[in-house]
């Protein structure tokens, strides 16, 4: 997909990312570095816990979801900044071997009142596993350039 500028986004427009499969190694590597809780790093304790095995950190799921979004190419050249996310929810565990993808919808696209060279796009992102169980959702904002003249 090619970069879109502010004028190219429409409320209700939807996008689907590629899928990625999480291996046990990826889960462990991320968790040991950024979220070393036992359900992410200790196979024995995780198997005895409520999820029946190692699960990915929610932060890893969020990071992968963002990477999947970025790889769509929608804002590669038009992105100015992403000032925030709201309502991040992890609704189901992601296990080793799960394959996740994200579905995004444009909730709002409005021109900046103070800076005429940009607009604000608000998204809803829902991330699903291979059974189409929702594992995460959030809303985010991206400030994007208007189309160059």
C-alpha positions in Angstrom: 0.0 0.0 0.0 1.2 3.5 -0.7 1.3 6.4 1.7 -1.9 8.3 2.3 -2.1 11.9 3.2 -4.8 13.5 5.4 -7.2 14.1 2.5 -7.0 10.4 1.6 -8.6 9.1 4.8 -12.3 8.7 5.2 -14.3 7.9 8.4 -15.3 4.3 8.3 -12.4 3.2 6.1 -11.0 -0.1 7.1 -7.6 -1.8 6.8 -6.4 -5.3 7.6 -2.7 -6.0 8.4 -0.6 -9.1 7.6 -0.5 -11.8 10.2 2.4 -12.8 12.4 2.9 -16.0 14.4 4.5 -15.7 17.8 7.0 -18.4 18.7 7.9 -19.3 22.3 11.4 -17.9 21.6 9.9 -14.5 20.5 7.7 -14.4 23.7 10.7 -15.2 26.0 13.0 -12.8 24.3 10.7 -9.9 24.6 9.6 -10.7 28.1 13.1 -11.2 29.4 14.0 -7.7 28.1 10.8 -5.7 28.8 8.2 -7.6 30.9 9.8 -10.4 33.0 6.7 -11.6 34.8 6.5 -15.3 35.3 3.6 -15.9 32.9 5.9 -14.6 30.1 9.2 -16.1 31.2 8.8 -19.2 33.4 7.3 -22.2 31.5 6.7 -24.3 34.6 5.0 -21.6 36.6 3.0 -20.5 33.5 1.8 -24.0 32.9 0.5 -24.2 36.4 -1.2 -20.7 36.1 -4.5 -19.6 34.8 -3.4 -19.5 31.1 -2.0 -23.1 30.9 1.4 -22.0 29.5 3.5 -19.1 28.5 1.7 -16.1 27.1 3.0 -13.0 25.3 3.2 -9.8 27.2 0.4 -7.4 26.3 3.1 -4.8 25.5 4.5 -7.3 22.9 1.1 -7.7 21.4 0.7 -3.9 21.3 4.2 -3.4 19.7 3.5 -6.1 17.1 0.1 -4.6 16.3 1.8 -1.2 15.7 4.4 -2.8 13.5 1.7 -4.5 11.5 0.0 -1.2 11.1 3.2 0.6 10.1 3.9 -2.1 7.5 0.7 -1.3 5.7 2.6 1.8 4.5 -0.4 4.1 5.1 1.6 6.8 6.9 5.2 6.0 6.2 5.8 9.4 4.4 2.9 11.4 5.8 3.3 10.7 9.5 4.2 13.6 11.8 3.7 12.0 15.2 1.4 9.7 17.1 0.6 11.7 20.3 -1.2 8.9 22.1 -3.4 5.8 22.6 -6.5 5.4 24.6 -8.5 2.5 26.0 -5.9 -0.2 25.5 -7.4 -3.5 26.4 -5.9 -7.0 26.4 -9.0 -9.2 26.2 -7.5 -12.7 25.7 -4.0 -14.2 26.1 -1.7 -14.7 23.1 0.0 -18.1 23.3 3.1 -19.4 21.5 2.0 -20.6 18.1 -0.9 -18.0 17.9 -1.1 -16.0 14.7 -2.3 -12.4 15.1 -3.4 -9.7 12.7 -5.1 -6.4 13.3 -8.1 -4.7 11.8 -8.2 -0.9 11.8 -11.0 1.6 11.2 -10.8 5.3 10.8 -13.0 6.8 13.5 -12.3 10.5 12.8 -10.4 12.6 10.3 -10.3 16.3 11.0 -8.1 19.1 9.8 -5.9 20.8 12.4 -7.3 24.2 13.3 -4.0 25.7 14.3 -1.6 24.1 11.7 -3.0 24.0 8.1 -0.3 21.6 6.9 -1.8 18.6 8.8 -4.8 16.7 10.0 -5.6 14.3 12.8 -6.7 10.8 12.2 -8.2 8.7 15.0 -8.2 4.9 14.7 -9.8 1.9 16.3 -7.5 -1.1 16.2 -8.6 -4.6 17.1 -6.2 -7.5 17.1 -7.3 -11.0 16.6 -5.8 -14.5 16.8 -6.1 -17.2 14.2 -9.6 -18.2 15.5 -10.7 -14.6 15.2 -10.8 -14.2 19.0 -10.2 -10.5 19.9 -7.0 -10.4 21.9 -6.5 -6.7 22.1 -8.1 -3.4 21.2 -7.2 0.3 21.4 -7.7 3.7 19.9 -4.9 5.8 18.7 -4.3 9.2 17.1 -1.9 10.0 14.2 -1.1 13.5 13.0 -0.5 13.3 9.3 0.6 15.7 6.6 -1.7 17.1 4.1 -1.0 16.2 0.5 1.9 18.2 -0.8 1.0 20.7 -3.6 
